[in-house]
Amino acid sequence: MSQLANQIAVVTGAGRGIGRAVALKFAAEGADVVCVSRTAENSEKVAGEIRTLGRKAWAHAVDVTDAAAVAAAGEKILAECGRVDILVNNAGVTRDGLLMRMSDADWDTVLDTNLKGAFLFTKAFVRPFIKQRSGRIINIASVIGLIGNAGQANYSASKAGLIGFTKATARELASRGITANALAPGFIETDMTAVLKEEMKTELLKNIPLGRLGQTEDIANAALFLASPAARYITGQVLSVDGGMVMS
Ligand SMILES: NC(=O)c1ccc[n+]([C@@H]2O[C@H](COP(=O)([O-])OP(=O)(O)OC[C@H]3O[C@@H](n4cnc5c(N)ncnc54)[C@H](OP(=O)(O)O)[C@@H]3O)[C@@H](O)[C@H]2O)c1
């Protein structure tokens, strides 16, 4: 039996990397998926891949930082899908730099995308979740939100904020049958980490007990678990998927 049969999922940042892997994994497990990304080209491509798996898919080009655009997309998604069961807030960016040189613009872009974007998308679906007395919210945070990282003050703050947001959401919505959890990926091989120099990757590997960088599939598997019936009694948690990098 497919774990997400008859479920409808919305995945932000589904055009590439982790979001794409989550969208495809959910579809392989029986879900119909709404793919959101900044560019129409990427979300449409992944929606096409999902349709070839025999599932329904919708593509939306939405800037998650744009409150009006997110509210409009939320209404459109609910109108075309009828309902939504799972929301994965995955869209994210980095603008790395040392604190003393970090521009206001780089701070704002990262906080607006990684944190405010999740707030706006959650807000777009919270009323229908409350009405249907069910819903799964999965926020893609980062181990960097737990331990910090030199050169990533904006990113660390956004992901730590997202973890706090997850816990508040979980407490606020638990009585309505809605769960909210965060995943904290370590270093996963995507476009986001492709920019890292080889020496940096070698250095990183020294701190990963399982001895390899993560694959998008590793995060998709954990997201599937949190979305599945097996996770019905789990809320407000942060699950690190990082090869053992951070052990609390
Ligand atoms: N890779 C890692 O090692 C790692 C580790 C920890 C956490 N994470 C988190 O995992 C998530 C996905 O990362 P990734 O590595 O898969 O990144 P990625 O390959 O760079 O893909 C990012 C996705 O987010 C979308 N996006 C970015 N800004 C957006 C905006 N303003 N509005 C709508 N969509 C937007 C992009 O849309 P387009 O495709 O249209 O450009 C793309 O689909 C992020 O939240 C990231 O912080 C990643």
The ligand as a Tripos MOL2 file, in Angstrom:
@<TRIPOS>MOLECULE
LIG
   48    52     1     0     0
SMALL
NO_CHARGES

@<TRIPOS>ATOM
      1 N1         21.8620   21.3840    0.1190 N.am      1 LIG1
      2 C1         22.1690   21.3470    1.3950 C.2       1 LIG1
      3 O1         23.2510   20.9100    1.8040 O.2       1 LIG1
      4 C2         21.1710   21.8030    2.4220 C.ar      1 LIG1
      5 C3         21.4930   21.5980    3.7720 C.ar      1 LIG1
      6 C4         20.6060   22.0080    4.7500 C.ar      1 LIG1
      7 C5         19.4190   22.6060    4.3870 C.ar      1 LIG1
      8 N2         19.1320   22.8080    3.0870 N.ar      1 LIG1
      9 C6         17.8620   23.4670    2.7670 C.3       1 LIG1
     10 O2         17.0980   22.6630    1.9010 O.3       1 LIG1
     11 C7         16.2930   23.4920    1.0680 C.3       1 LIG1
     12 C8         16.5420   23.1160   -0.3830 C.3       1 LIG1
     13 O3         17.9280   23.2930   -0.6600 O.3       1 LIG1
     14 P1         18.6000   22.7760   -2.0310 P.3       1 LIG1
     15 O4         19.9970   22.4720   -1.6920 O.co2     1 LIG1
     16 O5         17.7360   21.7610   -2.6680 O.co2     1 LIG1
     17 O6         18.5740   24.1500   -2.8560 O.3       1 LIG1
     18 P2         18.6120   24.4190   -4.4390 P.3       1 LIG1
     19 O7         19.0760   23.2240   -5.1720 O.co2     1 LIG1
     20 O8         19.3470   25.6930   -4.5730 O.co2     1 LIG1
     21 O9         17.0400   24.6520   -4.7980 O.3       1 LIG1
     22 C9         16.3570   25.6940   -4.1800 C.3       1 LIG1
     23 C10        14.9090   25.6880   -4.6180 C.3       1 LIG1
     24 O10        14.2400   26.7550   -3.9290 O.3       1 LIG1
     25 C11        13.5760   27.5640   -4.8860 C.3       1 LIG1
     26 N3         13.5570   28.9550   -4.4310 N.ar      1 LIG1
     27 C12        14.5880   29.7230   -4.0220 C.ar      1 LIG1
     28 N4         14.1700   30.9710   -3.7240 N.ar      1 LIG1
     29 C13        12.8360   30.9810   -3.9560 C.ar      1 LIG1
     30 C14        11.8340   31.9700   -3.8760 C.ar      1 LIG1
     31 N5         12.0960   33.2290   -3.4590 N.pl3     1 LIG1
     32 N6         10.5660   31.6360   -4.2010 N.ar      1 LIG1
     33 C15        10.2730   30.3880   -4.6360 C.ar      1 LIG1
     34 N7         11.1770   29.4040   -4.7240 N.ar      1 LIG1
     35 C16        12.4470   29.7020   -4.4110 C.ar      1 LIG1
     36 C17        14.3310   27.4080   -6.1750 C.3       1 LIG1
     37 O11        13.4730   27.7320   -7.2630 O.3       1 LIG1
     38 P3         14.0180   27.6470   -8.8040 P.3       1 LIG1
     39 O12        14.2240   26.1890   -9.0730 O.co2     1 LIG1
     40 O13        12.8940   28.1930   -9.6090 O.co2     1 LIG1
     41 O14        15.2670   28.4470   -8.8560 O.co2     1 LIG1
     42 C18        14.7280   25.9320   -6.1100 C.3       1 LIG1
     43 O15        13.6870   25.1310   -6.6200 O.3       1 LIG1
     44 C19        16.6790   24.9320    1.4130 C.3       1 LIG1
     45 O16        15.7630   25.4660    2.3300 O.3       1 LIG1
     46 C20        18.0430   24.7810    2.0440 C.3       1 LIG1
     47 O17        18.3360   25.8400    2.9280 O.3       1 LIG1
     48 C21        19.9720   22.4200    2.0920 C.ar      1 LIG1
@<TRIPOS>BOND
     1     1     2 1
     2     2     3 2
     3     2     4 1
     4     4     5 ar
     5     4    48 ar
     6     5     6 ar
     7     6     7 ar
     8     7     8 ar
     9     8     9 1
    10     8    48 ar
    11     9    10 1
    12     9    46 1
    13    10    11 1
    14    11    12 1
    15    11    44 1
    16    12    13 1
    17    13    14 1
    18    14    15 2
    19    14    16 1
    20    14    17 1
    21    17    18 1
    22    18    19 2
    23    18    20 1
    24    18    21 1
    25    21    22 1
    26    22    23 1
    27    23    24 1
    28    23    42 1
    29    24    25 1
    30    25    26 1
    31    25    36 1
    32    26    27 ar
    33    26    35 ar
    34    27    28 ar
    35    28    29 ar
    36    29    30 ar
    37    29    35 ar
    38    30    31 1
    39    30    32 ar
    40    32    33 ar
    41    33    34 ar
    42    34    35 ar
    43    36    37 1
    44    36    42 1
    45    37    38 1
    46    38    39 2
    47    38    40 1
    48    38    41 1
    49    42    43 1
    50    44    45 1
    51    44    46 1
    52    46    47 1
@<TRIPOS>SUBSTRUCTURE
     1 LIG1         1 GROUP 0 **** ****
